[in-house]
């Protein structure tokens, strides 16, 4: 999962990528194209943790 993060469409406020969220339940709490810096603090933390895990998985 984490090593397949598709960040091309941005992030959702819960720390999942826009693509993940769209595939899971079809709705993201933010518009497509959001950067990590645009997320609420908790979402930023989760997204950064996921990126770190993805990087260490390789």
C-alpha positions in Angstrom: 0.0 0.0 0.0 2.4 2.7 1.2 5.0 2.0 -1.5 2.3 2.6 -4.2 1.3 6.1 -3.1 0.0 8.0 -6.1 0.4 11.7 -5.2 -0.1 13.0 -8.7 -3.6 14.3 -7.9 -2.8 15.7 -4.5 -3.9 14.9 -0.9 -7.0 14.7 1.2 -7.4 16.2 4.6 -7.2 12.8 6.3 -3.6 12.1 5.0 -4.6 9.8 2.2 -3.9 10.6 -1.4 -6.7 12.0 -3.5 -6.5 8.9 -5.7 -6.7 6.5 -2.7 -9.7 8.4 -1.3 -11.5 8.4 -4.6 -11.0 4.7 -5.1 -12.1 3.9 -1.5 -15.3 5.9 -1.2 -15.4 8.3 -4.1 -15.2 11.5 -2.0 -12.4 13.7 -0.8 -12.9 16.5 1.7 -10.7 18.8 -0.4 -10.5 19.6 -4.1 -8.0 17.7 -6.3 -4.5 19.1 -6.3 -4.0 19.9 -2.7 -0.4 19.9 -1.4 0.6 18.5 2.0 1.1 22.0 3.2 -2.6 22.8 2.4 -3.9 20.0 4.7 -5.0 20.4 8.4 -2.1 19.8 10.8 -3.3 16.2 11.6 -3.6 15.4 7.9 -0.1 16.8 7.2 1.4 14.6 9.9 -0.3 11.4 8.6 0.6 12.2 5.0 4.3 12.8 5.9 4.4 9.6 7.9 3.0 7.7 5.0 5.6 9.2 2.6 8.4 8.3 5.0 7.2 4.7 5.2 6.9 4.5 1.4 10.5 5.8 1.1 11.8 3.3 3.6 10.0 0.4 2.0 12.1 0.7 -1.2 
